[in-house]
Structure formats: C-alpha cells, structure tokens
C-alpha cells in the first residue's frame, strides 16, 4: 500500500512540473465528471446453518455455529483520499488542439484511381458464310466441303500428320543364299515309331483261343485287365515269329501262362525255346509238374531253380544272370521280368542288349521307381508302351505293396 501511495504522489509531481515548464498557467480546478456506478445486484440469500435447521426442527443446539461471518472493517478516509488521482486541469490550448482534426499528410505518391470498368461494346457480328455454303448444307444428300477461304478463317493452323504411304503389295523374290553363307541344313526328322493300337478287351478271348484252342473260362475272365493284357502280348509275340519262338521268364509263378506259351507255339508249328528261372521251391515244383504233364522236351522248355540277378557283375553263387541268358539266345520274342530287384539294374546296365534282342517285354512292377525307370529308359529308345497298370500301394505305416503292376512294351524290332 505504501508503494502505491508513493507512486501516485510521484506521478502528480511530474505532471505538475511538466505543465509549469511548458508555460502554462497555474492549473485551475476543473470539475471531473462523476460516473455513477449501478448498484450491485442483491446477494443471494445465505444458506441456513446447522443451528437454524435444528431450531426449525425444534431440537436443542448443543454447540454454537462454528462458522461465524467474517467482520470487514471500513477503509479510513485519509487512505481513500491518497488513492484518488490528483485533480489537475490540463492547459486550455491542449483540449482545443486535441479537439481539432489532424491535417492530412501529403502523400508521397500520387493516389491511384481505380481503373474504370470497361464499357461494353456492341457484340461481334459473325462473318457471313459464302452464298453457296448455306444452300449446300441444307441439302442432306450433298455436303460439299467449304471453300479454302472459310477453312483459313475458321480452322486453326494444325501441322498435317505425315503417315506412311501404303503402296501396292510387292512380292519380293528371295534369292537362294550362296553355299558359303547358307546355314547348315537341318537334320531330317526322326521317323516316328509305328503306333500299335491299344489293347481291346475283346481281343483277350481271341488270344486265349489262339494259344489254348478254347475260349477263356470264368477264372481267366475274372483275372483282371493286367493278366488279360499279358495274354494278348504273348499271342502277338507268336504272330510275329517266323519259324521259332524264343521266350525267357525271370520268375515262374504264372505256370498256366507259361504252359500256354508252349502250347501256342506248337499250335502255330513254331520251334519252341522257352527258359524259366525260379528260386522259390514251391512255385518251381508246380511249374515242373505242369511242364511234365504236357510232355515238353528238355530242348523245348528249360527250367532253372536259381536266384536271378540283372548282370554278371552281381552274380552270386547258384544264381543266374539275366544278361548272360539273353546273350545266349539269338533273339527273345517274349521277355517277362517278375523277380524283385531286377528291373531297375537291368534297364540301367543292359539297355543296348534289350534293344538288340527283345521284341516284347512284360514288366511286373512293385515300386513307383521301377515304373518311372522303365518309362524313362525305354521311352527315349523308341519302345512303345501298350499297357500300363500301376502297382497298388497300401498306405499303412510303413507302406507296403498291395498289388503288383504291369507294363507291356513293344520294341522297335517287333
């Protein structure tokens, strides 16, 4: 509060000193207009205290109201006089000078007048077209092109597009290249292998009758398509033979079919030369009994009870090598391989011998690898696959063979 009083006195003294230095006379008392302040709105009624509530309910008040209204003392008049600003009248000329409007300052640049709005002129009158243009446009059948003058006036200047000139078709005669610059002559295409018609199920009955001289029985008809295709391949191998028929069976479990091969060759008056290799004693005994029942001679049918391997390098004691057996035969009209583990090494190690000696080949497959190897090795050497019955795999753990497959191949020699 003392700082405010000191500041007010200092401001009044400086104002008085400034007026005296400016040549003004002693200040006169100028009445200062008094601004009336509207009275404040009445305060909101005070909330009843706890004592008032108890009294209204008729209950005794044990304790006085702890919250008492605050007493405000009025400010001394001497202090209010010090806080009021000093009533010092300004010099007479100051108010008059402030009342007059300030003269306008000269502009540094000439005032810019707003541009006058353009005065609209008469609308442009379109140029009249040539006399013959309207008459030509009125006729829908004839629409002549406008004269060059109109095109020059209306059409914009656009550079003409230069397109390729299409002339009459010219047939060029190409002269044969000289021997020095001519490319090497292309190799003639390899002659395609002769396509053999697929096996017809009705052909099985004819093949069975040609080999045994009687139609197939119920058991033969129910044997399945793979067995029937083997009968057809056996009959076709004899149809292509001239004077003798040479057969080799690596595995002798199909005794009835091997006996039918010997009987079929005799019915066609062919010299019979059949060799069968079987290691299992039981199938070998059945085969031997069937051969003896038909009175085949030792020269006609040769039975070997031995293990079978593919090549001489794999030859074991008391075993026969398929490679050596084929080498002893002048040719092999019919080769049947049904021994486990012989197909793949035979196709890998002796593909040339098979191509030179064998005409018809029947493979009893037991794995997908054997089937794939046959398709790869024989297919690229010109062999033709006439029957394909994939082997059946039982999807147990581990997988096992459920049904042997059959592939019938015809070589380029047949």
Beta strands, then each sheet from edge to edge (+ up, - down):
strand 1: 244-250
strand 2: 271-277
strand 3: 301-304
strand 4: 307-309
strand 5: 319-321
strand 6: 332-337
strand 7: 358-365
strand 8: 384-389
strand 9: 392-394
strand 10: 400-403
strand 11: 405-410
sheet 1: 3+ 2+ 1+ 6+ 7+ 11- 8+
sheet 2: 4+ 5+
sheet 3: 9+ 10-
end
